[in-house]
Amino acid sequence: MSKPISVILKICTPAIEEEVKKIVFLLDNFCLKPRGEMGPCDLLILEIGKNPEKEVHLLHSIQDSGWARQVFLISSRMDPELIVQCRRAGAKKVFVLPFKKQELCEALLQIQEGEYEPPPGKRNQKSGKIIYVIGGKGGVGTTTVALYLASSLAQLSPSRSVLLTDLTPPFGDIPILLKTKPSPDWGQLLRNISRISSDLLKSILFQHPSGFFLLPSPSTSGNAGNPESVEKLMRFLQEGLDIIVVDGGKSFMDPSLKVLKMAEAVLLVTGANAPCIANLKRLFPIFPKIGPVEEKKLKIIVNRHQKNSPDLIEELERELDRKIFWKIPNDFRTVTEALNQAKTLAEIPGGREISKSFANLAGFFLTGGK
């Protein structure tokens, strides 16, 4: 893991300070320095108070001394002249109250992404990252993991286009969980692929209120397409979208195998009970037989992890002879309430731990994780 990004808050309004703290705590690899400390740090988040001239002068001093590598400003008023002065004094971002949480999250992630800047010649060549989610066994929560990963990706980085799609025809559960009837589905796009372009894709796809686009599985098994047509459509989706989260169910059959091979990461969702682990152990020998799915792409996610079992993960790792990539805490109440209301986890009170787990998982992939 890279060195933690140190953050100092110099915010005079307590409510705003608490809100910013919550956002910083939500993301991995950020470290808040004690209140009142003044540098050195990687990021200073500064609120412009009643004396803007003093803050602008402070910004110039910070730029001259170099004790804060980057500065974000929070302002209670939209004053173009003041904002220009602050930008000239070295402020990287200026947030005017009331700012959106997603905007600050995205700005923080951009700091993390500095080392992942693509080569100049490749910046305009979009090739969406495919994250393939598959269950080691039925009932382990594959669809909910894919759903809340996609919603967390969209909420953390609104400027990126995130697609959640389903490759479990003809009975995909995502539209049911979201209480919606999105159109088009895979079958409709396959039939009309020659008449649409990647540039128009976002205007064609259904967009959920939380920000991600949705492409459900075909309504009938006869519309599922053959492996070649599915691969062609997936390449087409990669050209128009930044991240594609695929709910692969527990299928190892064509045409979903084509997409699995294209994925940058394959998330194997499992429970911690004996049947799940036994099934997972039977899956690993299958991957070399189905094609070039690199070992490093396979990442085990333990869903519904019980915190009161501290030794369980070590036991699982010994049993599987593999590292557990992620643990999603067991929070049946929050997940059930979110599903019943067709809301994201972040919208449900009291689910901070599971919401943070998905946010950190999304942050891993947003900052170049594979």
Stockholm file with secondary structure:
# STOCKHOLM 1.0

chainA/1-370         MSKPISVILKICTPAIEEEVKKIVFLLDNFCLKPRGEMGPCDLLILEIGKNPEKEVHLLHSIQDSGWARQVFLISSRMDPELIVQCRRAGAKKVFVLPFKKQELCEALLQIQEGEYEPPPGKRNQKSGKIIYVIGGKGGVGTTTVALYLASSLAQLSPSRSVLLTDLTPPFGDIPILLKTKPSPDWGQLLRNISRISSDLLKSILFQHPSGFFLLPSPSTSGNAGNPESVEKLMRFLQEGLDIIVVDGGKSFMDPSLKVLKMAEAVLLVTGANAPCIANLKRLFPIFPKIGPVEEKKLKIIVNRHQKNSPDLIEELERELDRKIFWKIPNDFRTVTEALNQAKTLAEIPGGREISKSFANLAGFFLTGGK
#=GR chainA/1-370 SS CCCCEEEEEECSCHHHHHHHHHHHHHSTTEEECCTTCCCCEEEEEEECCSCHHHHHHHHHHHHHHTCEEEEEEEESSCCHHHHHHHHHTTCSEEEESSCCHHHHHHHHHHHHGGGGCCCGGGTTCCCCEEEEEEESSTTSCHHHHHHHHHHHHHHHCTTSCEEEEECSTTCCSHHHHHTCCCSCCHHHHHHTGGGCCGGGHHHHSEECTTSCEEECCCSSGGGSCCHHHHHHHHHHHHHHCSEEEEECTTCCSTTHHHHHHHCSEEEEEECSSHHHHHHHHHHTTHHHHHSCCCGGGEEEEEEEECTTCTTHHHHHHHHHTSCEEEEEECCHHHHHHHHHHTCCGGGSTTCHHHHHHHHHHHHHHHTTCC
#=GC SS_cons         CCCCEEEEEECSCHHHHHHHHHHHHHSTTEEECCTTCCCCEEEEEEECCSCHHHHHHHHHHHHHHTCEEEEEEEESSCCHHHHHHHHHTTCSEEEESSCCHHHHHHHHHHHHGGGGCCCGGGTTCCCCEEEEEEESSTTSCHHHHHHHHHHHHHHHCTTSCEEEEECSTTCCSHHHHHTCCCSCCHHHHHHTGGGCCGGGHHHHSEECTTSCEEECCCSSGGGSCCHHHHHHHHHHHHHHCSEEEEECTTCCSTTHHHHHHHCSEEEEEECSSHHHHHHHHHHTTHHHHHSCCCGGGEEEEEEEECTTCTTHHHHHHHHHTSCEEEEEECCHHHHHHHHHHTCCGGGSTTCHHHHHHHHHHHHHHHTTCC
//
